Amino acid sequence: EEEQMASESSKPASQNTETKATIARKGEGSVLEQIDQGSVLKLPSSLLFENATSDAINQDMMLYIERIAKIIQKLPKRVHINVRGFTDNTPLNKTRFKSHYELAANRAYRVMKVLIQYGVDPNQLSFSSYGSTNPIAPNDSLENRMKNNRVEIFFSTDANDLSKIHSILDEEFNPHKQQE
């Protein structure tokens, strides 16, 4: 299965026919939050995967994740990146996954593998699965369930590097913020 995962995500993003403007627009669903322990980039699963699957990350988002990988490479090597998978609580009938933890783990693993493919040091990376725990919204509507289906990229380091990380990530993900 790991070979299948690797081959599905190894298609070059250059085969994509969509423009970088489209990629930027699709990446707009992502949210960067600066917190005391580091920074969290939240990527809605709907931008990355088909519903209730961890099937290959679509080619449109490969360029976005490649951009994230290039940004990570600008960070100090002491920065640790934990790719975290989350789901909603919708029953997983008719899927190959036995639990929400398994689905969330597969999604986080796939994103981590793409980051490695684009040159992120594997020693800086780990992945975690939270399944349907830790929702950010009640699972009472489609819109809220879409918020809960997400992959978060968590950047952490010691307190000395925190302001540098925040500065680099803000500059890269919120360029308009610098002009305000």
C-alpha positions in Angstrom: 0.0 0.0 0.0 2.9 2.4 0.8 4.2 1.9 -2.8 0.7 2.7 -4.1 0.7 5.9 -2.0 4.1 6.9 -3.2 3.3 6.3 -6.9 0.0 8.2 -6.7 1.7 11.3 -5.3 4.8 11.2 -7.5 3.2 12.6 -10.6 4.9 15.9 -11.3 2.9 19.0 -10.6 4.1 20.4 -13.9 1.6 18.1 -15.7 -1.1 20.3 -14.2 -2.8 22.6 -16.6 -4.2 25.0 -14.1 -2.6 28.3 -13.5 -0.7 29.4 -10.3 -3.6 32.0 -9.8 -6.0 29.0 -9.6 -3.7 27.3 -7.1 -3.5 30.4 -5.0 -7.3 30.7 -5.1 -7.7 27.1 -4.1 -5.2 27.5 -1.3 -7.3 30.4 0.1 -9.2 27.9 2.2 -6.1 27.4 4.3 -5.6 29.4 7.5 -2.4 30.2 9.3 -2.6 30.7 13.0 0.3 31.9 15.2 0.1 30.4 18.7 2.4 30.4 21.7 3.8 26.9 20.9 4.4 27.6 17.2 2.3 28.0 14.1 -0.5 26.0 12.6 -1.4 25.9 8.9 -4.9 24.5 8.6 -5.8 22.9 5.2 -9.4 21.8 4.7 -9.4 18.2 3.5 -11.8 19.2 0.7 -8.9 21.1 -0.9 -6.7 17.9 -0.8 -8.8 14.8 -1.0 -12.1 13.4 -2.3 -14.8 13.0 0.4 -14.2 10.3 3.0 -11.0 9.2 1.2 -7.2 9.7 1.4 -6.9 9.1 -2.3 -4.1 10.9 -4.2 -3.8 14.6 -3.4 -5.2 16.3 -6.5 -2.6 17.8 -8.9 -3.9 21.3 -8.3 -2.9 21.1 -4.6 0.5 19.5 -5.4 1.7 22.9 -6.4 0.4 24.4 -3.2 2.1 21.7 -1.0 5.3 22.2 -3.1 5.1 25.9 -2.1 4.7 24.9 1.6 7.7 22.6 1.3 9.8 25.5 -0.1 8.7 27.7 2.8 9.6 24.9 5.3 13.1 24.8 3.8 13.6 28.4 4.7 12.9 27.7 8.4 15.7 26.7 10.9 16.4 23.0 10.9 15.5 22.9 14.6 11.8 23.5 13.6 9.8 20.3 13.9 6.7 19.9 11.6 3.9 17.6 12.7 1.3 16.9 10.0 -2.0 16.2 11.8 -5.1 14.6 10.4 -8.7 15.2 11.5 -12.1 14.1 10.3 -15.7 14.8 11.1 -17.9 12.1 12.8 -19.8 11.0 9.8 -20.1 7.2 9.7 -17.5 5.6 7.4 -19.9 3.2 5.7 -18.7 2.0 2.3 -15.1 3.1 2.8 -12.0 1.0 3.2 -11.3 2.7 6.5 -12.2 1.0 9.8 -12.1 4.2 11.8 -11.8 7.9 11.6 -8.3 7.6 13.1 -7.2 5.5 10.2 -8.7 7.9 7.6 -7.1 10.9 9.4 -3.7 9.1 9.7 -3.7 8.2 6.0 -4.4 11.8 5.0 -1.7 13.2 7.3 0.7 10.5 6.0 0.1 11.4 2.4 0.7 15.1 3.0 3.9 14.3 4.9 5.1 12.1 2.0 4.5 14.9 -0.5 6.5 17.3 1.7 9.3 14.8 1.7 9.0 14.4 -2.1 9.5 18.2 -2.4 12.6 18.2 -0.3 11.6 18.6 3.3 14.0 16.8 5.6 12.2 13.7 6.9 14.0 14.2 10.3 11.9 17.4 10.8 8.6 15.6 10.1 6.1 13.4 12.0 2.4 12.8 11.6 -0.5 12.3 14.0 -4.1 11.3 13.7 -6.8 12.8 15.8 -9.7 11.1 14.0 -13.0 12.8 14.8 -11.7 14.1 18.1 -10.9 17.8 18.5 -13.5 19.2 16.1 -13.2 23.0 15.5 -17.0 23.3 14.9 -20.1 21.2 15.8 -20.7 18.4 13.4 -24.2 19.6 12.8 -24.0 20.9 9.2 -22.1 20.1 6.0 -20.2 23.4 6.3 -19.1 22.6 9.9 -18.2 19.0 9.0 -16.0 20.4 6.2 -14.2 22.6 8.8 -13.5 19.5 10.9 -12.2 17.5 8.0 -8.7 19.0 7.8 -5.0 18.5 7.8 -3.0 20.8 10.0 0.7 21.4 9.6 2.0 22.3 13.0 5.4 24.1 13.2 7.1 24.0 16.6 10.5 24.9 18.1 12.0 26.4 21.2 11.1 29.9 22.3 14.2 31.4 20.8 13.2 30.6 17.2 9.5 31.3 17.6 9.5 34.9 16.5 11.6 34.0 13.4 9.2 31.2 12.5 6.2 33.6 12.9 7.9 36.2 10.8 8.8 33.8 7.9 5.4 32.2 7.9 3.5 35.5 8.1 5.6 36.9 5.2 4.9 33.8 3.0 1.3 33.1 3.8 0.0 36.6 4.6 1.9 38.9 2.3 -0.9 41.5 2.4 -0.5 41.6 6.2 2.9 43.2 5.9 1.5 46.1 3.9 -1.2 47.0 6.4 
